[in-house]
Structures are given as C-alpha cells and as structure tokens.
Amino acid sequence: EPIIGVVGWLDPFADVYGLLRNNPHFVGIRLDASVFEHCKDGLPDLFIDHLRLLEEDGSPIDLLITPAYMPIVLEWFTHVPNLKAVINHLGSPPIRDGAISVMERLHAEAFTIS
C-alpha cells in the first residue's frame, strides 16, 4: 500500500516548512521536548509566525509532550486558536502515581479552546 502522507519533525525556528508546505504528501509536523525547552521562558515571534502559517494552511502539529509542557502548549493556542493539534499519548499523564488531577484540568482546558 502506498504512503499517503507524512508527519515529520521540523525545526520550527527555521524556514523549512516553506519548502514542504505545497507537497501533498507532507501533512503536518511533529514537535518534541526540544521545542518546548526553547519556549519555556517565552514564545519567540518567529515561532508564533511559523505556527500561524501552519494554522492558515490547516496543517496539524503532533505534540510529543509531558505534563510539564501542557501550560506552554495552552499558551500557544492563545496565539493560534485554530491550529489543529494532536497531543500524543495525552501528554503522558502520571497515571501510576495517581497524580492525574492536574492533567485532568489541563486536558479539560485544552479541549475547550476554540
């Protein structure tokens, strides 16, 4: 069966997306912890500009996050409220520890953003 699309990791601080955005097989990007480390002290304008471009194109982002990064992600969506996103593994909540109340609140907040 042929590959019908690819979601791949891109450096969101570089202008690589512009090279791929018109390729019909490129359907979105994946962002991992390295991106969140750059954003923990504030959101760089270039990063927000790139998220806006993804939002305008309707391209989703796949977020590989941990509970610590949920507040940062929620802040992103104040700038790009129509950006499509998948929170991979629901942010890996600490189910074994039984400490999921914070994640439940953050998930509820994430699902109400529109």
C-alpha positions in Angstrom: 0.0 0.0 0.0 1.5 3.4 -0.9 2.3 6.0 1.7 -0.4 8.7 1.6 1.1 11.2 3.9 4.0 12.0 6.2 4.1 13.9 9.5 7.7 14.7 10.2 9.9 16.6 12.7 10.9 20.0 11.5 12.9 22.7 13.3 10.1 25.2 13.9 12.6 28.0 14.3 13.9 27.5 10.7 12.1 28.2 7.4 12.0 24.6 6.3 8.2 24.3 6.3 8.1 26.7 3.4 9.9 24.2 1.3 7.5 21.4 2.1 4.1 23.1 2.5 3.0 22.6 -1.1 3.9 18.9 -1.2 0.6 17.0 -1.0 2.3 14.1 0.9 3.5 16.3 3.7 0.6 16.6 6.1 2.0 18.0 9.3 4.8 18.4 11.7 5.8 16.7 15.0 7.2 18.8 17.8 9.2 17.3 20.7 10.7 18.4 24.0 13.5 20.3 22.4 11.0 22.8 21.1 9.4 23.3 24.5 12.8 24.0 26.1 13.2 27.0 23.7 9.7 28.3 24.6 9.7 27.9 28.4 10.8 31.5 29.0 8.5 33.0 26.4 7.4 32.5 22.8 9.7 33.7 20.1 7.9 35.8 17.5 9.4 33.6 14.7 7.9 30.5 16.3 4.5 32.1 16.6 4.8 33.2 12.9 5.5 29.6 11.9 2.6 28.3 14.0 0.3 30.8 12.3 1.5 29.6 8.9 0.6 26.0 9.9 -2.8 27.3 11.2 -3.5 29.1 7.9 -2.6 26.0 5.9 -4.7 23.7 8.1 -1.6 21.6 8.7 -1.7 19.8 12.1 1.0 19.5 14.7 1.7 16.3 16.6 2.9 17.2 20.1 5.2 14.8 22.0 4.9 16.4 25.4 5.0 15.6 29.1 2.7 17.2 31.8 5.3 19.9 32.4 4.8 21.3 28.9 1.0 21.5 28.9 0.9 25.1 30.2 3.2 26.2 27.4 1.1 24.5 24.8 -2.0 26.1 26.1 -0.3 29.5 25.8 0.5 28.8 22.2 -3.2 28.3 21.4 -4.0 31.8 22.7 -2.0 33.0 19.6 -3.2 30.3 17.2 -6.6 29.2 18.4 -7.5 27.4 15.1 -4.3 25.4 14.8 -5.0 21.7 14.6 -3.0 19.6 17.1 -2.7 16.0 18.4 -1.4 15.7 21.9 0.5 12.4 21.7 -0.4 10.0 24.5 -2.5 12.7 26.1 0.7 14.3 27.4 1.8 11.1 29.3 -0.1 11.8 32.5 1.3 10.2 35.7 -1.4 7.6 36.0 0.7 5.1 38.0 1.4 7.8 40.6 -2.3 8.6 40.9 -1.4 12.3 40.4 -3.6 13.0 37.4 -5.8 15.8 38.7 -3.5 18.5 37.2 -3.5 16.7 33.9 -7.3 16.4 34.0 -7.6 20.1 34.5 -5.1 20.9 31.7 -6.8 18.4 29.3 -10.2 20.0 30.1 -8.7 23.4 29.3 -7.1 22.2 26.1 -10.4 20.7 24.9 -12.3 23.9 25.5 -10.0 26.1 23.4 -11.7 27.1 20.2 
